[in-house]
Amino acid sequence: MKIYFPQWQGSGTGKTIENGAKTILDYLDDPKFIHVPLSEISAGKDGTKKHDIHNYDAITEQLTRLKKSIEESQPNTIKTIGGDCGLEIVPVSYLNKKYPNLGVIWFDAHADINKPCDSPSCNFHGMPLRTLLGEGSEHMNPLLFTFIEASQIHYVGVRDIDDTEQTRINDGEIYAPKKTNIADLVNTLQSKKITNLYLHFDFDCLEPKDYNKTYYQVPNGVTISEAEACIKALQENFSIVGSSVLESITTDISELKPITKIINMLIKQ
């Protein structure tokens, strides 16, 4: 199942994320993508905060729509063009139900593992992993198919971590190395008997000198060549049952050139 879901409301005011998702959709030019409509509830500067989550009503309405679409299709695999990272709670929880002990690879500069009450921004795209663990707002739980375990989370490129997030990472012994080591990642997954993977790819995991058309730019990231090599190794050693490309903001297809191989590997293949 291929899904176009350009959710931006989880980022607060970042409508550039919606425009960036459309650029990737236009680049791929694939009619197989299902378009899941976004909510028309006021969001961004006109949005409201509930349960310590900005734009809560808009987010939950459209994520309910996404869940229903997946539930009706019952796909074996899911590839998503987004959108902000908050959308991941639906496809990841679905695939986790379908494939026990799913490995979740989180290519991201940010840990995205805040509780709503601990979040400095109250933006949901910083909360999806905590929500997937069943430790976020209980009001979001009906959107989930299942909860995941901390041992299923594996970060690549994470480097912008809040103190409360670091505590959760440490307490859960979550895989979060300071430097990318592809062989170690593969060995870690194999030691856990993980065979199926979900690859979450927020483009801000990349070094901004390689690609800076992202909602955030965080220095000392993963190089494009490292990211490509990591994806290739994961594809060669595991079954990839889901993947996403998220939070690119360029509206110029030509500016996607540095990352087209990554897009093709994750979404086109």
C-alpha positions in Angstrom: 0.0 0.0 0.0 1.4 3.4 -1.0 0.1 6.4 1.0 0.4 10.1 0.4 -0.4 11.8 3.7 1.1 15.2 4.0 0.2 15.9 7.6 1.9 19.1 8.9 -0.2 19.9 11.9 2.0 17.8 14.1 4.8 20.2 13.6 2.8 23.2 14.9 2.8 25.7 12.1 4.9 23.9 9.5 2.8 24.0 6.3 6.0 23.9 4.4 6.0 20.2 5.2 2.8 19.7 3.3 4.3 21.4 0.2 7.5 19.4 0.5 5.6 16.1 0.6 3.7 17.2 -2.6 7.1 17.8 -4.3 8.2 14.2 -3.6 4.8 12.9 -4.8 5.3 14.8 -8.0 8.8 13.5 -8.4 7.7 9.9 -8.1 4.7 10.4 -10.4 3.1 7.1 -9.3 -0.7 6.8 -9.6 -0.7 3.9 -7.1 -0.5 6.4 -4.2 -3.7 6.6 -2.1 -4.3 10.2 -1.0 -5.6 10.5 2.6 -7.3 13.9 3.0 -6.2 16.2 5.8 -8.5 17.7 8.3 -10.2 21.1 7.7 -10.2 21.9 11.4 -8.3 25.1 12.1 -4.6 24.4 12.9 -1.3 26.2 13.0 -1.5 29.8 14.3 -5.3 29.3 14.5 -5.1 25.9 16.1 -5.9 25.0 19.7 -4.0 22.8 22.2 -5.6 19.9 24.0 -4.0 17.3 26.3 -0.7 19.2 25.9 -0.8 18.7 22.1 -1.0 21.5 19.6 -3.7 21.0 16.9 -5.0 18.0 18.7 -8.4 18.0 17.0 -7.1 18.3 13.5 -4.4 15.6 14.1 -6.8 13.0 15.6 -9.4 13.6 13.0 -7.1 13.0 10.0 -5.1 10.1 11.7 -8.5 8.4 12.3 -9.0 8.7 8.6 -5.6 7.2 7.9 -6.2 4.3 10.3 -9.5 3.5 8.6 -7.9 3.5 5.2 -5.2 1.0 6.4 -7.7 -1.1 8.3 -9.9 -1.4 5.2 -7.0 -2.3 2.9 -5.2 -4.7 5.2 -1.9 -4.3 3.3 1.2 -6.5 3.7 3.5 -3.5 3.3 3.1 0.3 3.7 5.1 3.0 2.0 4.3 6.6 3.0 5.1 10.0 1.7 4.6 12.6 4.5 4.3 14.8 6.2 5.5 15.1 9.8 6.7 12.3 12.0 3.5 12.2 14.1 1.7 10.2 11.3 3.9 7.2 12.0 1.9 6.0 15.0 -0.7 4.5 12.6 1.4 2.5 10.0 4.0 1.4 12.6 1.4 0.1 15.1 -0.5 -1.7 12.2 2.7 -3.4 11.0 3.7 -4.2 14.5 0.4 -6.1 14.9 1.0 -7.9 11.6 4.7 -8.7 12.2 5.5 -9.6 15.8 8.8 -8.1 17.1 9.0 -5.6 14.3 12.3 -3.6 14.2 11.7 0.1 14.0 14.6 2.0 12.5 14.3 5.7 13.2 16.5 7.8 10.9 16.1 11.2 12.6 18.0 14.0 14.2 15.4 14.0 16.9 14.4 11.3 19.4 10.7 12.0 19.0 10.1 10.2 22.3 8.7 13.0 24.5 5.6 12.7 26.6 3.1 15.5 25.9 3.5 16.9 29.4 7.3 17.0 29.0 7.4 18.5 25.5 8.9 22.0 25.2 7.0 22.6 22.0 3.8 20.6 22.5 4.1 19.6 18.9 3.1 16.0 18.2 5.9 15.2 15.8 8.2 15.1 18.8 5.9 12.4 20.5 5.3 9.5 18.2 7.6 6.9 19.7 6.4 7.7 23.2 2.9 7.3 21.9 3.7 4.0 20.2 5.2 2.7 23.6 1.8 3.4 25.1 3.3 6.1 27.4 1.9 9.2 25.6 -1.5 10.8 26.0 -4.1 8.1 26.6 -6.4 10.1 24.3 -4.2 9.1 21.4 -4.3 5.4 22.1 -7.5 4.6 20.1 -5.5 5.5 17.0 -3.1 2.7 17.6 -3.4 -0.9 16.5 -0.8 -2.1 19.1 2.0 -0.8 21.3 5.6 -1.4 20.7 8.5 -2.2 23.1 11.5 -0.1 23.8 13.8 -2.9 22.5 12.2 -2.5 19.0 13.5 1.1 18.6 16.8 1.7 16.8 18.0 5.2 16.1 20.2 6.3 13.2 21.5 9.9 13.2 19.8 11.0 16.4 21.6 13.9 18.0 19.1 16.5 19.2 17.7 15.0 22.4 15.8 16.6 25.3 16.8 15.6 28.8 13.6 13.8 29.5 14.0 11.9 26.2 17.5 10.9 27.1 16.3 9.5 30.4 13.7 7.4 28.6 16.4 6.2 26.1 18.7 5.3 29.0 16.0 3.6 31.1 14.8 1.5 28.1 18.4 0.7 26.9 17.2 1.9 23.5 19.7 1.6 20.7 21.0 5.2 20.1 24.7 5.3 19.1 26.4 8.6 18.8 28.0 7.5 15.5 26.4 5.4 12.7 27.9 1.9 12.6 26.1 -0.2 10.0 27.6 -3.5 10.9 26.8 -3.0 14.6 23.2 -2.1 13.7 22.7 -5.2 11.6 24.3 -7.4 14.3 22.1 -5.8 17.0 19.0 -6.5 15.0 20.0 -10.1 14.3 20.9 -10.7 17.9 17.3 -9.8 18.8 16.0 -12.3 16.1 14.3 -9.4 14.3 13.5 -10.2 10.6 11.1 -7.5 9.6 11.8 -3.8 9.6 10.0 -0.4 9.4 12.3 2.3 8.1 11.3 5.8 9.2 13.3 8.4 7.4 13.1 12.1 8.4 15.4 13.9 6.1 16.8 16.0 9.0 18.8 12.9 10.0 21.1 14.0 7.2 24.1 16.3 7.5 22.8 19.8 6.4 25.8 20.3 4.2 24.6 17.3 2.1 20.9 18.2 2.2 19.3 21.2 4.0 15.8 21.4 2.5 14.4 20.1 5.8 12.1 21.5 8.5 15.0 21.5 10.9 18.7 21.6 10.2 20.9 19.9 12.8 24.7 19.8 12.3 26.8 16.6 12.4 24.3 14.4 10.7 24.5 11.3 8.7 26.0 11.8 5.2 23.9 10.9 2.2 26.3 8.1 1.3 26.2 6.7 4.8 22.4 6.7 4.7 22.3 5.0 1.3 24.7 2.3 2.5 22.7 1.8 5.7 19.4 1.4 3.8 21.1 -1.0 1.4 22.5 -3.2 4.2 19.1 -3.3 5.9 17.4 -4.3 2.7 19.9 -7.0 2.1 19.6 -8.5 5.5 16.0 -8.0 6.5 12.5 -7.9 5.1 11.4 -4.2 4.8 7.7 -4.2 5.5 7.2 -0.4 5.8 9.1 2.8 5.0 8.5 6.5 4.9 10.1 9.7 3.7 9.2 12.8 5.9 9.8 16.5 6.6 11.5 17.6 3.4 10.3 21.1 2.5 11.5 22.0 -1.0 8.9 22.8 -3.6 11.5 22.5 -6.4 11.8 19.0 -7.8 15.4 19.8 -9.0 16.4 20.4 -5.4 15.6 16.8 -4.6 18.5 15.6 -6.7 20.8 14.8 -3.7 18.2 12.6 -2.1 16.5 10.9 -5.0 18.4 7.6 -4.5 17.2 7.5 -0.9 13.6 8.2 -2.0 13.9 5.5 -4.7 15.3 3.0 -2.3 12.7 3.5 0.4 9.5 4.2 -1.7 10.0 3.3 -5.3 11.6 -0.2 -5.0 
